[in-house]
Each structure stands twice: as structure tokens, then as C-alpha cells.
């Protein structure tokens, strides 16, 4: 896991600035689609600029209001959109990939919502054939559901922690958890 965080941090360092805002797409109403708001909540608690949390989600019914907010307060900011998606290639499964370009929220379920983001951070959570299992919030096939939740939680933590660490580096905040007492003492004497 630490290696995957480091890889994502290296990619984020290339595109993140202190002016970056993260647009976390999704809703807590379905398992697959909850990755964005989960990441958004973690970023919000860490003080990272974010649009899209469980309390104020960015999805099909809220995107107009959220885009007004983004245009008012973050019009010229670097935007990184985060969304969960299905994939057809097994080697991509349970990975996060940052790429140049925007995300079209809802495209996988036939919704037409304007694209968002200068960069796209996609979390590949499911194979296309498993898609229905993750979108049906009432379906609980115990073993399969538990495995999917484990991967969802791992990817949520991976993405949020990588972003938070790079954001703190940009702010030149000390990484206290990685320092021992002697290093802290020397730094402030």
C-alpha cells in the first residue's frame, strides 16, 4: 500500500498547486459511487480545498449548484476531479490513475452532465460485469460485498492520504508523524 501511495504522490506532485481544488464526484446512496464523497470528507477534515462531500455532494442533481460555487470561488483554480469507475481490464482493477483531462460524471450510467476538471483521478473499483453488484445499495451478497467494501476503503484511504501528504508538502507543513523528537527539537531551537 505504501508503494501505491508513493506512486500516486509522485503523479500528484506534477500537477498540484496550493490553488488546486478537488471535485469529488458521487453519492453515498450507492456503494460504488460513494468513493468521491468519502475522499472529499477526508480532504475536508484535513483542510484541503474540496467540492463534494457526503453533506454537500457533487452528482447529477447537484452539479449545477456546485458548478456555480466553483465558478464563483475557484474559477481560475486547478481542478482535479475524482470519481470511481468500472473497467474492462483486470490489471487496472483496484487502482487509482491520474490523467490529464476532465471527467464526465454519470457517463457510465448514461447521464449527460458537463465534464469537470483539468485533471482526472479515476479509481477503478469493479469489472464491468460486476457493475450491478456495486450500484445496488440493497444487494448484500455477504462475501462479495465485504470484498468490494474492503477495496473501496483501501482506495479511499490511498487517494485521500496521498493528496493530504502532497498538500502539506506544498504548504511546507512539517510532517510530524515522520519525525522523531530529536528532529523536532533541533528544528525549533
C-alpha positions as CSV (number, residue, x, y, z in Angstrom):
1,X,0.0,0.0,0.0
2,X,2.8,2.4,0.9
3,X,4.3,1.9,-2.6
4,X,1.0,2.8,-4.2
5,X,0.6,5.9,-2.1
6,X,4.2,7.0,-3.1
7,X,3.4,6.4,-6.8
8,X,0.2,8.5,-6.6
9,X,2.0,11.2,-4.7
10,X,4.7,11.4,-7.4
11,X,1.9,11.9,-10.0
12,X,0.1,14.5,-7.9
13,X,3.3,16.5,-7.3
14,X,3.5,17.1,-11.0
15,X,0.0,18.8,-11.2
16,X,-1.0,20.0,-7.7
17,X,-0.5,23.6,-6.5
18,X,-1.8,25.4,-3.4
19,X,-4.5,26.7,-5.8
20,X,-5.8,23.2,-6.6
21,X,-9.4,22.2,-5.6
22,X,-10.6,18.6,-5.7
23,X,-14.0,17.9,-7.1
24,X,-15.1,14.6,-5.6
25,X,-17.9,13.1,-7.6
26,X,-20.5,10.7,-6.3
27,X,-23.2,10.0,-3.8
28,X,-23.4,8.0,-0.6
29,X,-26.6,6.3,-1.9
30,X,-24.7,3.6,-3.7
31,X,-21.6,1.6,-2.8
32,X,-19.6,2.3,-6.0
33,X,-20.5,5.9,-6.2
34,X,-19.5,6.7,-2.6
35,X,-15.7,6.8,-3.2
36,X,-15.8,10.5,-4.2
37,X,-17.7,11.8,-1.2
38,X,-15.7,9.6,1.1
39,X,-12.4,11.1,-0.2
40,X,-14.0,14.5,-0.1
41,X,-14.8,14.2,3.6
42,X,-11.3,13.1,4.4
43,X,-9.8,16.0,2.4
44,X,-12.3,18.5,4.0
45,X,-11.3,17.4,7.5
46,X,-7.6,17.9,6.6
47,X,-8.2,21.4,5.4
48,X,-7.7,20.6,1.7
49,X,-10.0,22.6,-0.7
50,X,-12.7,20.3,-1.9
51,X,-16.1,20.3,-3.5
52,X,-18.1,17.1,-3.0
53,X,-18.6,15.6,0.5
54,X,-21.3,13.4,1.9
55,X,-23.1,16.6,3.3
56,X,-22.6,18.5,0.1
57,X,-22.2,16.0,-2.8
58,X,-21.3,16.7,-6.4
59,X,-23.6,14.5,-8.6
60,X,-26.3,14.5,-11.2
61,X,-28.8,16.5,-9.1
62,X,-26.4,19.0,-7.5
63,X,-23.8,19.7,-10.2
64,X,-25.4,23.0,-11.4
65,X,-25.3,24.5,-7.9
66,X,-21.8,23.1,-7.2
67,X,-20.5,24.5,-10.6
68,X,-21.9,27.9,-9.6
69,X,-19.9,27.6,-6.4
70,X,-16.7,26.5,-8.2
71,X,-17.1,29.4,-10.8
72,X,-17.6,31.9,-8.0
73,X,-14.7,30.9,-5.7
74,X,-12.4,28.7,-7.8
75,X,-12.9,30.0,-11.4
76,X,-9.2,30.0,-12.2
77,X,-8.1,27.3,-9.9
78,X,-6.6,24.0,-10.9
79,X,-9.3,21.4,-10.6
80,X,-8.7,17.7,-10.1
81,X,-11.9,15.6,-10.5
82,X,-12.1,12.3,-8.5
83,X,-14.5,9.6,-9.5
84,X,-15.0,5.8,-9.2
85,X,-15.4,3.9,-12.4
86,X,-15.7,0.4,-13.8
87,X,-13.0,-1.1,-16.0
88,X,-12.8,-3.8,-18.6
89,X,-9.1,-4.6,-17.9
90,X,-8.3,-6.7,-14.8
91,X,-4.8,-5.1,-14.5
92,X,-6.4,-1.7,-13.7
93,X,-8.7,-3.1,-11.1
94,X,-8.4,-1.6,-7.6
95,X,-6.0,1.1,-8.7
96,X,-6.1,4.9,-8.9
97,X,-4.9,6.7,-12.1
98,X,-4.3,10.4,-12.6
99,X,-4.5,11.7,-16.1
100,X,-4.7,15.0,-17.9
101,X,-8.3,15.9,-18.9
102,X,-11.7,16.1,-17.4
103,X,-14.2,13.5,-16.1
104,X,-17.8,13.2,-17.5
105,X,-19.8,12.3,-14.4
106,X,-22.5,9.8,-14.9
107,X,-21.3,8.8,-18.4
108,X,-21.1,5.2,-17.2
109,X,-24.9,5.1,-16.5
110,X,-26.0,7.2,-19.5
111,X,-26.3,10.6,-17.8
112,X,-25.2,13.7,-19.6
113,X,-23.5,16.0,-17.1
114,X,-20.9,18.6,-18.2
115,X,-17.3,17.5,-17.9
116,X,-15.3,18.8,-14.9
117,X,-11.7,19.1,-14.1
118,X,-8.3,19.9,-15.6
119,X,-7.1,16.5,-14.4
120,X,-9.0,13.3,-13.7
121,X,-8.2,10.9,-10.9
122,X,-10.1,7.7,-11.6
123,X,-10.5,4.9,-9.1
124,X,-11.1,1.5,-10.8
125,X,-13.3,-0.4,-8.4
126,X,-15.1,-3.0,-10.4
127,X,-15.1,-5.0,-13.6
128,X,-17.9,-4.1,-16.0
129,X,-19.5,-7.5,-15.3
130,X,-19.7,-6.7,-11.5
131,X,-21.1,-3.3,-12.0
132,X,-24.7,-4.1,-10.9
133,X,-23.4,-5.5,-7.6
134,X,-21.9,-2.2,-6.6
135,X,-24.6,0.1,-7.7
136,X,-27.5,-1.7,-6.0
137,X,-27.3,-0.4,-2.4
138,X,-29.9,-3.0,-1.3
139,X,-27.9,-6.0,-2.6
140,X,-25.9,-7.7,0.1
141,X,-24.1,-10.8,-1.2
142,X,-22.1,-11.0,2.0
143,X,-18.7,-12.2,0.8
144,X,-18.7,-10.3,-2.5
145,X,-20.0,-7.1,-0.7
146,X,-17.3,-7.4,2.0
147,X,-14.5,-7.7,-0.6
148,X,-15.8,-4.7,-2.5
149,X,-16.1,-2.6,0.6
150,X,-12.5,-3.6,1.6
151,X,-11.2,-2.4,-1.8
152,X,-13.4,0.8,-1.7
153,X,-12.0,1.7,1.8
154,X,-8.4,0.9,0.7
155,X,-8.7,3.1,-2.4
156,X,-10.4,5.9,-0.5
157,X,-7.6,5.9,2.1
158,X,-4.9,5.7,-0.6
159,X,-6.2,8.6,-2.6
160,X,-7.0,10.9,0.4
161,X,-3.7,10.2,2.2
162,X,-1.7,10.8,-1.0
163,X,-3.5,14.2,-1.6
164,X,-3.2,15.3,2.0
165,X,0.5,14.5,2.1
166,X,1.3,16.4,-1.1
167,X,-0.9,19.3,0.0
168,X,1.1,19.5,3.3
169,X,4.3,19.4,1.4
170,X,3.2,22.3,-0.7
171,X,2.3,24.3,2.4
172,X,5.7,23.3,3.8
173,X,4.0,21.9,6.9
174,X,6.2,19.7,9.0
175,X,5.4,16.0,8.6
176,X,5.4,15.5,12.4
177,X,4.4,11.8,12.2
178,X,7.6,11.1,10.3
179,X,9.9,13.0,12.6
180,X,11.3,11.8,15.9
181,X,11.6,14.1,18.9
182,X,15.3,14.9,18.3
183,X,14.5,16.2,14.8
184,X,11.6,18.3,16.0
185,X,13.7,19.7,18.9
186,X,16.6,20.6,16.5
187,X,14.3,22.3,14.1
188,X,12.8,24.7,16.7
189,X,15.9,25.5,18.8
